[in-house]
Structure formats: structure tokens, C-alpha cells
Amino acid sequence: MVEDNEDFRFYLKDNLKELYNVYEAGNGKIGWEMTLKKLPDLIVSDVVMPEMDGIELCSKIKGDGRTAHVPLILLTAKVDTDPTLEGFQSGADDYISKPFDFRILESRIEIES
């Protein structure tokens, strides 16, 4: 889970921890470092973050042979089509706009896992 908003990150982790081991990072740079160390089964990342945004994180993950196989779901408050297109062009497996029904995220995680 890569999300710079601590409250939202806590909410997501709290709702996912019963079914999944959840590692968390507060920005894309830390998320990238953790991805290399933990090699997670799936990454859920915000798009707009300090240090390294979700698009850059996704590009790094999908462009590295060690991590290219890891599914990545991007979350964003941006609603126009340009960020969505940019997310998919960076290699994202799915893209969910905030706010969203938590059940949608759960179903996307199940499909990608």
C-alpha cells in the first residue's frame, strides 16, 4: 500500500489486514524500496504523492525485471481521462478513481491476486 495520506492509508490497511499481509509506504520512493525488499504479490498506490508519484512508481516497477510481474492498482482523485490514460500507459493493471466503494477495491484486488 503506497499512499501519502496517513488516515486513508490506515483505513485501507485496517480493512485489508484480515485477508492480506499489508506493508505500507508514505510515498513512491519508499514504496519502490519496499517493493524491491518485499516483492509483494500486489501493489495499491495513490497517484499524487511527494518524492515519487504513482505513475513514476508504476513505470519503475513495470520496467524492472525483478518486479515487472507484480500487479499494480492506481488510486486517484483525478477524474479526467488524461491521468487514467497515463496510468495505463505506465503499466498499471487497474485504475480506480476516488472516492470509491471499498468493495470495488476488494474485487479488483481479488482479480489481480
Rosetta constraint file for C-alpha pairs under 8 A:
AtomPair CA 1 CA 9 HARMONIC 7.30 0.50
AtomPair CA 1 CA 13 HARMONIC 7.68 0.50
AtomPair CA 1 CA 22 HARMONIC 6.78 0.50
AtomPair CA 1 CA 23 HARMONIC 6.02 0.50
AtomPair CA 1 CA 24 HARMONIC 4.69 0.50
AtomPair CA 1 CA 25 HARMONIC 6.23 0.50
AtomPair CA 1 CA 31 HARMONIC 7.79 0.50
AtomPair CA 1 CA 43 HARMONIC 5.93 0.50
AtomPair CA 1 CA 44 HARMONIC 4.96 0.50
AtomPair CA 1 CA 45 HARMONIC 5.83 0.50
AtomPair CA 2 CA 9 HARMONIC 7.75 0.50
AtomPair CA 2 CA 24 HARMONIC 5.83 0.50
AtomPair CA 2 CA 25 HARMONIC 4.74 0.50
AtomPair CA 2 CA 26 HARMONIC 5.85 0.50
AtomPair CA 2 CA 27 HARMONIC 6.04 0.50
AtomPair CA 2 CA 28 HARMONIC 6.55 0.50
AtomPair CA 2 CA 31 HARMONIC 5.76 0.50
AtomPair CA 2 CA 43 HARMONIC 7.47 0.50
AtomPair CA 2 CA 44 HARMONIC 6.22 0.50
AtomPair CA 2 CA 45 HARMONIC 4.47 0.50
AtomPair CA 2 CA 46 HARMONIC 6.20 0.50
AtomPair CA 3 CA 8 HARMONIC 7.54 0.50
AtomPair CA 3 CA 9 HARMONIC 5.74 0.50
AtomPair CA 3 CA 24 HARMONIC 7.65 0.50
AtomPair CA 3 CA 25 HARMONIC 6.40 0.50
AtomPair CA 3 CA 26 HARMONIC 5.20 0.50
AtomPair CA 3 CA 27 HARMONIC 6.10 0.50
AtomPair CA 3 CA 45 HARMONIC 5.91 0.50
AtomPair CA 3 CA 46 HARMONIC 5.18 0.50
AtomPair CA 3 CA 49 HARMONIC 7.21 0.50
AtomPair CA 4 CA 9 HARMONIC 7.37 0.50
AtomPair CA 4 CA 25 HARMONIC 7.52 0.50
AtomPair CA 4 CA 26 HARMONIC 4.34 0.50
AtomPair CA 4 CA 27 HARMONIC 5.40 0.50
AtomPair CA 4 CA 46 HARMONIC 7.52 0.50
AtomPair CA 4 CA 49 HARMONIC 5.81 0.50
AtomPair CA 4 CA 50 HARMONIC 7.49 0.50
AtomPair CA 5 CA 9 HARMONIC 6.04 0.50
AtomPair CA 5 CA 26 HARMONIC 7.31 0.50
AtomPair CA 6 CA 10 HARMONIC 6.08 0.50
AtomPair CA 6 CA 26 HARMONIC 7.33 0.50
AtomPair CA 7 CA 11 HARMONIC 6.23 0.50
AtomPair CA 8 CA 12 HARMONIC 6.22 0.50
AtomPair CA 9 CA 13 HARMONIC 6.06 0.50
AtomPair CA 9 CA 24 HARMONIC 7.62 0.50
AtomPair CA 10 CA 14 HARMONIC 5.82 0.50
AtomPair CA 11 CA 15 HARMONIC 6.28 0.50
AtomPair CA 12 CA 16 HARMONIC 6.17 0.50
AtomPair CA 13 CA 17 HARMONIC 5.66 0.50
AtomPair CA 13 CA 22 HARMONIC 6.36 0.50
AtomPair CA 13 CA 24 HARMONIC 7.98 0.50
AtomPair CA 14 CA 18 HARMONIC 7.94 0.50
AtomPair CA 16 CA 20 HARMONIC 5.90 0.50
AtomPair CA 16 CA 22 HARMONIC 7.23 0.50
AtomPair CA 17 CA 21 HARMONIC 5.97 0.50
AtomPair CA 17 CA 22 HARMONIC 6.07 0.50
AtomPair CA 24 CA 31 HARMONIC 7.57 0.50
AtomPair CA 25 CA 30 HARMONIC 5.68 0.50
AtomPair CA 25 CA 31 HARMONIC 5.17 0.50
AtomPair CA 25 CA 34 HARMONIC 7.67 0.50
AtomPair CA 26 CA 30 HARMONIC 6.83 0.50
AtomPair CA 26 CA 31 HARMONIC 7.37 0.50
AtomPair CA 27 CA 31 HARMONIC 6.09 0.50
AtomPair CA 27 CA 49 HARMONIC 5.72 0.50
AtomPair CA 27 CA 50 HARMONIC 5.95 0.50
AtomPair CA 27 CA 51 HARMONIC 6.29 0.50
AtomPair CA 27 CA 52 HARMONIC 6.48 0.50
AtomPair CA 27 CA 53 HARMONIC 7.34 0.50
AtomPair CA 28 CA 32 HARMONIC 5.97 0.50
AtomPair CA 28 CA 49 HARMONIC 6.81 0.50
AtomPair CA 28 CA 50 HARMONIC 7.31 0.50
AtomPair CA 28 CA 51 HARMONIC 6.33 0.50
AtomPair CA 28 CA 52 HARMONIC 4.47 0.50
AtomPair CA 28 CA 53 HARMONIC 5.58 0.50
AtomPair CA 28 CA 54 HARMONIC 6.19 0.50
AtomPair CA 28 CA 56 HARMONIC 7.86 0.50
AtomPair CA 28 CA 57 HARMONIC 5.67 0.50
AtomPair CA 29 CA 33 HARMONIC 6.44 0.50
AtomPair CA 29 CA 51 HARMONIC 5.89 0.50
AtomPair CA 29 CA 52 HARMONIC 5.36 0.50
AtomPair CA 29 CA 57 HARMONIC 7.53 0.50
AtomPair CA 30 CA 34 HARMONIC 6.10 0.50
AtomPair CA 31 CA 35 HARMONIC 6.00 0.50
AtomPair CA 31 CA 57 HARMONIC 7.66 0.50
AtomPair CA 32 CA 36 HARMONIC 6.41 0.50
AtomPair CA 32 CA 57 HARMONIC 6.48 0.50
AtomPair CA 32 CA 60 HARMONIC 7.77 0.50
AtomPair CA 32 CA 61 HARMONIC 7.39 0.50
AtomPair CA 33 CA 37 HARMONIC 6.42 0.50
AtomPair CA 34 CA 38 HARMONIC 5.75 0.50
AtomPair CA 34 CA 39 HARMONIC 7.68 0.50
AtomPair CA 35 CA 39 HARMONIC 5.08 0.50
AtomPair CA 35 CA 40 HARMONIC 6.33 0.50
AtomPair CA 35 CA 67 HARMONIC 7.55 0.50
AtomPair CA 36 CA 66 HARMONIC 7.68 0.50
AtomPair CA 36 CA 67 HARMONIC 7.33 0.50
AtomPair CA 39 CA 67 HARMONIC 6.88 0.50
AtomPair CA 39 CA 70 HARMONIC 7.83 0.50
AtomPair CA 40 CA 70 HARMONIC 7.01 0.50
AtomPair CA 41 CA 70 HARMONIC 5.95 0.50
AtomPair CA 41 CA 71 HARMONIC 7.16 0.50
AtomPair CA 41 CA 113 HARMONIC 6.69 0.50
AtomPair CA 42 CA 70 HARMONIC 5.63 0.50
AtomPair CA 42 CA 71 HARMONIC 5.03 0.50
AtomPair CA 42 CA 72 HARMONIC 5.92 0.50
AtomPair CA 42 CA 73 HARMONIC 7.94 0.50
AtomPair CA 42 CA 109 HARMONIC 7.71 0.50
AtomPair CA 42 CA 112 HARMONIC 7.35 0.50
AtomPair CA 42 CA 113 HARMONIC 6.56 0.50
AtomPair CA 43 CA 70 HARMONIC 7.20 0.50
AtomPair CA 43 CA 71 HARMONIC 6.34 0.50
AtomPair CA 43 CA 72 HARMONIC 4.71 0.50
AtomPair CA 43 CA 73 HARMONIC 6.24 0.50
AtomPair CA 44 CA 72 HARMONIC 5.81 0.50
AtomPair CA 44 CA 73 HARMONIC 4.75 0.50
AtomPair CA 44 CA 74 HARMONIC 5.93 0.50
AtomPair CA 44 CA 75 HARMONIC 7.23 0.50
AtomPair CA 45 CA 54 HARMONIC 6.00 0.50
AtomPair CA 45 CA 72 HARMONIC 7.34 0.50
AtomPair CA 45 CA 73 HARMONIC 6.25 0.50
AtomPair CA 45 CA 74 HARMONIC 4.97 0.50
AtomPair CA 45 CA 75 HARMONIC 5.92 0.50
AtomPair CA 46 CA 53 HARMONIC 7.70 0.50
AtomPair CA 46 CA 54 HARMONIC 5.66 0.50
AtomPair CA 46 CA 74 HARMONIC 5.66 0.50
AtomPair CA 46 CA 75 HARMONIC 4.60 0.50
AtomPair CA 46 CA 76 HARMONIC 5.71 0.50
AtomPair CA 47 CA 53 HARMONIC 5.52 0.50
AtomPair CA 47 CA 54 HARMONIC 3.95 0.50
AtomPair CA 47 CA 55 HARMONIC 6.10 0.50
AtomPair CA 47 CA 74 HARMONIC 6.27 0.50
AtomPair CA 47 CA 75 HARMONIC 6.07 0.50
AtomPair CA 47 CA 76 HARMONIC 5.44 0.50
AtomPair CA 48 CA 53 HARMONIC 5.37 0.50
AtomPair CA 48 CA 54 HARMONIC 6.36 0.50
AtomPair CA 48 CA 76 HARMONIC 7.05 0.50
AtomPair CA 49 CA 53 HARMONIC 4.82 0.50
AtomPair CA 49 CA 54 HARMONIC 6.91 0.50
AtomPair CA 52 CA 56 HARMONIC 6.26 0.50
AtomPair CA 52 CA 57 HARMONIC 6.49 0.50
AtomPair CA 53 CA 57 HARMONIC 6.19 0.50
AtomPair CA 54 CA 58 HARMONIC 5.93 0.50
AtomPair CA 54 CA 74 HARMONIC 6.97 0.50
AtomPair CA 55 CA 59 HARMONIC 6.20 0.50
AtomPair CA 55 CA 86 HARMONIC 7.35 0.50
AtomPair CA 55 CA 87 HARMONIC 5.84 0.50
AtomPair CA 55 CA 90 HARMONIC 6.17 0.50
AtomPair CA 56 CA 60 HARMONIC 6.20 0.50
AtomPair CA 56 CA 90 HARMONIC 7.59 0.50
AtomPair CA 57 CA 61 HARMONIC 6.15 0.50
AtomPair CA 58 CA 62 HARMONIC 6.00 0.50
AtomPair CA 58 CA 72 HARMONIC 7.10 0.50
AtomPair CA 58 CA 87 HARMONIC 7.90 0.50
AtomPair CA 58 CA 90 HARMONIC 5.97 0.50
AtomPair CA 58 CA 91 HARMONIC 6.36 0.50
AtomPair CA 58 CA 92 HARMONIC 6.35 0.50
AtomPair CA 59 CA 63 HARMONIC 5.74 0.50
AtomPair CA 59 CA 90 HARMONIC 4.93 0.50
AtomPair CA 59 CA 91 HARMONIC 6.38 0.50
AtomPair CA 60 CA 64 HARMONIC 6.15 0.50
AtomPair CA 61 CA 67 HARMONIC 5.35 0.50
AtomPair CA 61 CA 68 HARMONIC 5.54 0.50
AtomPair CA 61 CA 70 HARMONIC 7.62 0.50
AtomPair CA 62 CA 67 HARMONIC 6.41 0.50
AtomPair CA 62 CA 68 HARMONIC 4.01 0.50
AtomPair CA 62 CA 69 HARMONIC 7.17 0.50
AtomPair CA 62 CA 70 HARMONIC 7.67 0.50
AtomPair CA 62 CA 90 HARMONIC 7.62 0.50
AtomPair CA 62 CA 91 HARMONIC 6.02 0.50
AtomPair CA 63 CA 67 HARMONIC 7.80 0.50
AtomPair CA 63 CA 68 HARMONIC 6.01 0.50
AtomPair CA 64 CA 68 HARMONIC 5.49 0.50
AtomPair CA 65 CA 69 HARMONIC 7.85 0.50
AtomPair CA 71 CA 92 HARMONIC 7.36 0.50
AtomPair CA 71 CA 93 HARMONIC 5.89 0.50
AtomPair CA 71 CA 112 HARMONIC 6.26 0.50
AtomPair CA 71 CA 113 HARMONIC 7.63 0.50
AtomPair CA 72 CA 92 HARMONIC 5.36 0.50
AtomPair CA 72 CA 93 HARMONIC 5.40 0.50
AtomPair CA 72 CA 94 HARMONIC 6.77 0.50
AtomPair CA 73 CA 92 HARMONIC 6.05 0.50
AtomPair CA 73 CA 93 HARMONIC 5.81 0.50
AtomPair CA 73 CA 94 HARMONIC 4.70 0.50
AtomPair CA 73 CA 95 HARMONIC 5.64 0.50
AtomPair CA 73 CA 96 HARMONIC 7.40 0.50
AtomPair CA 74 CA 87 HARMONIC 7.22 0.50
AtomPair CA 74 CA 92 HARMONIC 6.64 0.50
AtomPair CA 74 CA 94 HARMONIC 6.28 0.50
AtomPair CA 74 CA 95 HARMONIC 4.72 0.50
AtomPair CA 74 CA 96 HARMONIC 6.21 0.50
AtomPair CA 75 CA 95 HARMONIC 5.98 0.50
AtomPair CA 75 CA 96 HARMONIC 4.95 0.50
AtomPair CA 75 CA 97 HARMONIC 5.74 0.50
AtomPair CA 75 CA 98 HARMONIC 6.58 0.50
AtomPair CA 76 CA 95 HARMONIC 7.83 0.50
AtomPair CA 76 CA 96 HARMONIC 6.57 0.50
AtomPair CA 76 CA 97 HARMONIC 4.99 0.50
AtomPair CA 76 CA 98 HARMONIC 5.46 0.50
AtomPair CA 77 CA 97 HARMONIC 5.58 0.50
AtomPair CA 77 CA 98 HARMONIC 4.61 0.50
AtomPair CA 77 CA 99 HARMONIC 6.89 0.50
AtomPair CA 78 CA 83 HARMONIC 6.87 0.50
AtomPair CA 78 CA 97 HARMONIC 6.73 0.50
AtomPair CA 78 CA 98 HARMONIC 7.61 0.50
AtomPair CA 79 CA 83 HARMONIC 7.74 0.50
AtomPair CA 79 CA 84 HARMONIC 7.86 0.50
AtomPair CA 79 CA 97 HARMONIC 6.45 0.50
AtomPair CA 80 CA 84 HARMONIC 7.22 0.50
AtomPair CA 81 CA 85 HARMONIC 6.05 0.50
AtomPair CA 82 CA 86 HARMONIC 6.07 0.50
AtomPair CA 83 CA 87 HARMONIC 6.00 0.50
AtomPair CA 84 CA 88 HARMONIC 6.41 0.50
AtomPair CA 84 CA 95 HARMONIC 6.73 0.50
AtomPair CA 85 CA 89 HARMONIC 6.06 0.50
AtomPair CA 86 CA 90 HARMONIC 6.14 0.50
AtomPair CA 87 CA 91 HARMONIC 6.74 0.50
AtomPair CA 87 CA 92 HARMONIC 5.66 0.50
AtomPair CA 87 CA 95 HARMONIC 7.11 0.50
AtomPair CA 88 CA 92 HARMONIC 4.83 0.50
AtomPair CA 88 CA 93 HARMONIC 6.94 0.50
AtomPair CA 88 CA 94 HARMONIC 7.38 0.50
AtomPair CA 88 CA 95 HARMONIC 7.58 0.50
AtomPair CA 93 CA 112 HARMONIC 7.88 0.50
AtomPair CA 94 CA 108 HARMONIC 7.66 0.50
AtomPair CA 96 CA 100 HARMONIC 7.39 0.50
AtomPair CA 96 CA 105 HARMONIC 7.65 0.50
AtomPair CA 100 CA 104 HARMONIC 7.07 0.50
AtomPair CA 100 CA 105 HARMONIC 7.80 0.50
AtomPair CA 101 CA 105 HARMONIC 7.25 0.50
AtomPair CA 102 CA 106 HARMONIC 6.35 0.50
AtomPair CA 103 CA 107 HARMONIC 6.12 0.50
AtomPair CA 104 CA 108 HARMONIC 6.23 0.50
AtomPair CA 105 CA 109 HARMONIC 6.12 0.50
AtomPair CA 106 CA 110 HARMONIC 6.24 0.50
AtomPair CA 107 CA 111 HARMONIC 6.27 0.50
AtomPair CA 108 CA 112 HARMONIC 6.15 0.50
AtomPair CA 109 CA 113 HARMONIC 5.90 0.50
